[in-house]
Amino acid sequence: MPTTVDSLYEQLFPLTTVMKQRFVENFSGNTLDTDRWGTQTSTGGTYTMKNEVDGGFEIATGTANNHAASIGFAPTSTSGNPYNTPRQYSHTGSVIIFVQKWTSHVGSTSASTSGLHAERRGDNAGANGCAAMASLWNNNFLLRTCDGSQNQSNTDTTMTKDNVLHSYKIELTSSYAGESIDGALQLSHTTNLPEAKMSPVFGLQNHSNQGASSFILNYVEAYNT
C-alpha cells in the first residue's frame, strides 16, 4: 500500500524541492472565472461555456476583418493590447499545456494566440510572446515567437489544421522554444525568443467576412521549470 501523506504536494514531489508557480484552469461552471481572466473584445466577440461532452470554453470573433476576441491576465476591455499582470512565467524556463479544438478557422482566421504572452491580444504580435497559432496563411498549425523588440519568427508543425480536440505543450528554455501536439514533439524553434516574463493568453483575430473564427479550450496548465 502507498504511504498516506497530508498534502498533494508531498504525493507529487519530495519536500526537499521548492514548489514552483503552477496555474491550472479547467473551465468548469457556467461562466468564465473573472477573478483570473479578463476579456478583450472588438465588435461581435463572444465567450461561451459549452454545455456538451468535452465542453469547455468557446472564444469567437465577430465576422468582419480584424474582429478579435481574447482572454488573459488583464482587466476586461474593448480596445488596445494591455499588459498582463501578473506575468509570472519565465521566458527561459516554463511550460504551458492546453487542450484546444478549432470550431471555425478555414478561410477566416488571420492569426491566433494560444500560449504565453506579455500582452493580452489575439493576433500573436507585439513584444515577448510564445504561442501556437492557426492562420489562413498556413496549411499547418505553427509556433510563433516574438522578442522584446516585436520581431517575429514562425515555424510550422507537421500537423495539418483541423477541427479536432488536441493537447498542445509549449516549452521555453534559454535557447529554444519547443511545441508538442498530442505528445509528439513537432518542432524546436530558436529565433526571436521572448525576452521577458509572460502569462497565459488565448485569443484570435478574424480576417474577412467569411464568418466568425472560433475555438474551444477545456484545459490550461502553466508552470515554471
Secondary structure, DSSP 8 states (H G I E B T S, - for coil): -----SSHHHHHS-TTS----EEEE---SSS--TTT-EEEE-TT-EEEE--STT--EEEE--SSTT-EEEEESS--BSSS--B-S---B-TTEEEEEEEEEEEE-TTTEEEEEEEEESB--SSS-SSSEEEEE--TT-SEEEEEEE-TT--EEEEEEEEE--SS-EEEEEEEESS-EEEEETTEEEEEE-SS---S-BEEEEEEEE-SSS---EEEEEEEEEEE-
